[in-house]
């Protein structure tokens, strides 16, 4: 079995252990025209860059760049027990993709192992459950939340086990090919953004991992679910307003 090096995932740059040498994986936007929001800067030429960080000197050295043309790997999740990371692609026009990558601890090279559809658009968040049995996946644009099985031996995703759709099958009011910039916060942007649900994260309770909380930017609330890892399903259990009555566009 290959040894494991501590890995940090950017942009969040979470440091996992104190070590003279760590790997830092930077995920990049490669297209701006198909995003719900408007990032600053320029589009990146490649999807993922791996650096080696010397924790004593603070120096970062580029050691690997992915060659696979994976579009907008906006969010990255590290497997806590295997040399794997997962990325999801972000686009309001194309279905999201969840990609599993193997990490070489000695070279930092990422090898694409598998990919599958996220079952929605503008995929923005991934989390593994406590047992590493399933991955919960959030699609921002159409607000759907999926539960995907995880292969116990190899760690890649298997089948989509269930989906929760807060829109209950209704079409989105906003159009993917003509919409406001969700980074703006003026009256016009707020009116369109708040016309549809927009899930953008899922958090499992830290004690039992059976309660899931999903903030909804569009509806200004936090949805609560009972999570069943054996069935691979989320059962809706109500919601909480994200602020006082009479206020809107609070952005939970």
C-alpha positions as CSV (number, residue, x, y, z in Angstrom):
1,X,0.0,0.0,0.0
2,X,1.3,3.4,-0.9
3,X,2.0,5.8,1.9
4,X,-0.2,8.8,2.3
5,X,1.0,12.4,2.5
6,X,-1.1,15.1,4.1
7,X,-3.0,17.0,1.4
8,X,-4.5,20.5,1.4
9,X,-7.3,21.4,-1.0
10,X,-7.5,24.9,-2.4
11,X,-9.3,27.3,-2.6
12,X,-10.2,26.5,1.0
13,X,-6.6,25.3,1.7
14,X,-7.5,23.0,4.6
15,X,-4.3,21.7,6.3
16,X,-4.6,18.2,7.5
17,X,-1.5,17.5,9.6
18,X,1.8,19.0,10.6
19,X,4.5,17.7,8.3
20,X,7.7,19.0,6.6
21,X,6.1,18.2,3.3
22,X,2.4,18.5,2.2
23,X,0.6,18.4,-1.1
24,X,-1.7,21.3,-2.0
25,X,-4.2,20.7,-4.8
26,X,-5.6,23.9,-6.4
27,X,-8.8,23.6,-8.4
28,X,-9.5,26.2,-11.1
29,X,-12.3,27.7,-13.2
30,X,-11.5,27.0,-16.8
31,X,-14.7,28.7,-18.2
32,X,-16.5,31.7,-17.0
33,X,-19.4,31.9,-19.6
34,X,-21.4,29.0,-18.1
35,X,-21.3,30.0,-14.4
36,X,-24.1,31.3,-12.2
37,X,-21.8,33.9,-10.7
38,X,-19.0,36.1,-12.1
39,X,-15.5,35.3,-10.8
40,X,-12.8,37.8,-11.0
41,X,-9.4,37.2,-12.7
42,X,-8.9,35.1,-15.8
43,X,-9.9,31.6,-16.9
44,X,-7.3,28.9,-16.0
45,X,-5.5,27.0,-18.8
46,X,-5.7,23.7,-16.8
47,X,-8.1,22.2,-14.2
48,X,-6.0,21.1,-11.3
49,X,-2.5,22.1,-10.2
50,X,-0.6,20.2,-7.5
51,X,2.1,21.9,-5.4
52,X,4.4,20.6,-2.7
53,X,4.4,22.8,0.4
54,X,7.4,23.0,2.7
55,X,5.7,23.8,6.0
56,X,8.9,25.1,7.6
57,X,9.7,27.7,4.9
58,X,6.2,28.3,3.5
59,X,7.5,27.6,-0.1
60,X,5.2,26.2,-2.7
61,X,6.7,24.3,-5.6
62,X,4.5,23.2,-8.6
63,X,5.0,19.5,-9.1
64,X,2.1,18.4,-11.4
65,X,-0.6,19.7,-13.7
66,X,-3.6,17.7,-14.9
67,X,-3.8,17.1,-18.7
68,X,-7.4,15.8,-18.7
69,X,-9.9,18.5,-19.9
70,X,-12.1,18.6,-16.9
71,X,-14.2,21.8,-16.9
72,X,-14.6,24.0,-13.8
73,X,-13.7,21.6,-11.0
74,X,-15.2,24.1,-8.5
75,X,-15.2,22.0,-5.4
76,X,-12.8,19.3,-4.1
77,X,-13.2,16.7,-1.4
78,X,-10.4,14.5,0.0
79,X,-11.1,10.9,0.9
80,X,-10.0,10.5,4.6
81,X,-8.6,7.0,4.2
82,X,-7.4,6.6,0.6
83,X,-5.1,8.5,-1.8
84,X,-8.2,9.9,-3.6
85,X,-9.8,13.3,-4.2
86,X,-13.2,14.0,-5.7
87,X,-14.0,17.1,-7.8
88,X,-17.3,18.3,-9.2
89,X,-17.8,20.4,-12.3
90,X,-19.8,23.7,-12.2
91,X,-22.0,24.8,-15.1
92,X,-25.5,26.1,-15.4
93,X,-25.8,24.8,-18.9
94,X,-24.2,21.3,-18.8
95,X,-25.0,18.5,-16.3
96,X,-22.4,18.4,-13.5
97,X,-19.8,15.7,-13.4
98,X,-18.2,14.0,-10.3
99,X,-14.6,12.9,-11.0
100,X,-12.5,10.6,-8.8
101,X,-8.7,11.2,-8.9
102,X,-5.9,9.0,-7.6
103,X,-3.0,10.9,-6.0
104,X,0.5,9.7,-6.2
105,X,2.1,10.7,-2.8
106,X,5.6,10.8,-4.2
107,X,5.1,12.9,-7.3
108,X,1.7,14.6,-6.6
109,X,0.4,13.5,-10.0
110,X,-3.4,13.1,-10.3
111,X,-4.8,10.3,-12.4
112,X,-8.4,10.3,-13.4
113,X,-10.0,7.1,-12.3
114,X,-13.7,7.5,-13.0
115,X,-16.5,10.0,-13.5
116,X,-20.3,10.1,-13.3
117,X,-23.1,12.5,-13.8
118,X,-24.1,14.6,-10.8
119,X,-27.7,14.5,-11.9
120,X,-28.1,18.3,-11.9
121,X,-26.4,21.5,-13.0
122,X,-23.8,23.8,-11.4
123,X,-22.7,21.1,-9.0
124,X,-21.1,22.9,-6.0
125,X,-20.6,20.6,-2.9
126,X,-19.6,17.1,-2.0
127,X,-19.5,15.3,1.3
128,X,-18.8,11.7,2.3
129,X,-20.9,10.2,5.1
130,X,-19.3,8.8,8.3
131,X,-19.2,5.2,7.1
132,X,-17.8,6.2,3.6
133,X,-20.8,4.3,2.2
134,X,-22.3,7.3,0.3
135,X,-21.5,10.7,-1.0
136,X,-24.0,13.5,-0.8
137,X,-23.9,15.9,-3.8
138,X,-25.5,19.3,-4.1
139,X,-26.4,21.0,-7.5
140,X,-26.7,24.7,-7.0
141,X,-28.6,25.8,-10.2
142,X,-31.5,23.3,-10.0
143,X,-31.1,22.8,-6.3
144,X,-31.2,19.0,-6.3
145,X,-29.4,16.9,-3.7
146,X,-28.2,13.4,-4.7
147,X,-27.0,10.4,-2.7
148,X,-24.4,8.3,-4.6
149,X,-23.0,5.0,-3.5
150,X,-19.2,4.7,-2.9
151,X,-17.2,1.6,-3.8
152,X,-15.8,0.3,-0.5
153,X,-12.6,-1.2,-2.0
154,X,-11.6,1.4,-4.6
155,X,-13.5,4.5,-3.4
156,X,-15.0,5.6,-6.7
157,X,-18.7,6.5,-7.0
158,X,-21.1,3.8,-8.1
159,X,-24.8,4.4,-8.7
160,X,-27.1,7.4,-7.9
161,X,-29.2,6.0,-5.1
162,X,-31.7,8.8,-4.6
163,X,-32.4,12.5,-5.4
164,X,-34.3,15.2,-3.5
165,X,-35.8,18.0,-5.7
166,X,-37.1,21.0,-3.8
167,X,-38.8,22.2,-7.0
168,X,-40.7,18.9,-7.2
169,X,-40.1,18.6,-11.0
170,X,-41.1,22.2,-11.8
171,X,-39.0,24.0,-14.3
172,X,-36.7,26.8,-13.1
173,X,-38.0,30.3,-13.7
174,X,-34.5,31.6,-14.6
175,X,-32.9,30.5,-17.8
176,X,-29.4,29.1,-17.9
177,X,-28.7,31.0,-21.2
178,X,-29.9,34.3,-19.9
179,X,-29.6,35.1,-16.2
180,X,-28.3,37.7,-13.8
181,X,-24.9,37.4,-12.2
182,X,-25.4,35.8,-8.9
183,X,-22.4,37.5,-7.5
184,X,-24.3,40.8,-7.8
185,X,-26.6,41.9,-5.0
186,X,-28.7,44.7,-6.4
187,X,-32.5,44.6,-6.6
188,X,-32.6,43.0,-10.1
189,X,-30.1,40.3,-9.2
190,X,-31.9,39.5,-5.9
191,X,-35.3,39.3,-7.6
192,X,-34.2,36.7,-10.1
193,X,-31.9,34.8,-7.8
194,X,-34.7,34.5,-5.1
195,X,-37.3,33.3,-7.6
196,X,-35.9,29.7,-7.5
197,X,-34.4,27.4,-4.9
198,X,-30.6,27.2,-4.9
199,X,-29.1,24.6,-2.6
200,X,-25.4,25.2,-2.2
201,X,-24.1,22.9,0.6
202,X,-25.0,20.0,2.8
203,X,-23.7,19.4,6.3
204,X,-24.1,16.2,8.4
205,X,-24.3,16.5,12.1
206,X,-20.9,15.7,13.8
207,X,-22.2,13.2,16.3
208,X,-24.2,10.6,14.4
209,X,-24.1,11.8,10.8
210,X,-27.9,11.2,10.5
211,X,-29.2,14.8,10.3
212,X,-28.4,16.8,7.1
213,X,-28.7,20.6,6.8
214,X,-28.9,22.2,3.4
215,X,-28.8,26.0,3.1
216,X,-31.0,27.4,0.2
217,X,-29.8,30.7,-1.1
218,X,-32.9,31.3,-3.3
219,X,-35.6,30.5,-0.7
220,X,-33.8,32.1,2.3
221,X,-34.0,29.0,4.5
222,X,-32.1,26.0,5.8
223,X,-33.7,22.6,5.0
224,X,-33.4,19.8,7.5
225,X,-33.4,16.1,6.5
226,X,-33.1,12.7,8.2
227,X,-30.3,10.8,6.4
228,X,-30.5,7.0,6.0
229,X,-27.1,5.7,4.9
230,X,-28.4,2.1,4.4
231,X,-31.2,3.2,2.1
232,X,-29.2,6.0,0.6
233,X,-32.0,8.5,1.0
234,X,-32.8,11.9,2.5
235,X,-36.2,12.4,4.2
236,X,-37.4,16.0,4.4
237,X,-38.1,17.1,8.0
238,X,-38.9,20.7,7.6
239,X,-37.0,23.9,7.3
240,X,-35.7,26.9,9.3
241,X,-35.9,30.5,8.1
242,X,-32.5,32.1,7.7
243,X,-33.5,35.4,9.2
244,X,-36.3,37.4,10.7
245,X,-39.7,37.9,9.1
246,X,-39.8,40.7,6.5
247,X,-36.2,40.4,5.4
248,X,-35.1,38.6,2.2
249,X,-32.0,37.8,0.2
250,X,-30.2,36.9,3.3
251,X,-28.0,34.4,1.6
252,X,-27.7,31.4,4.0
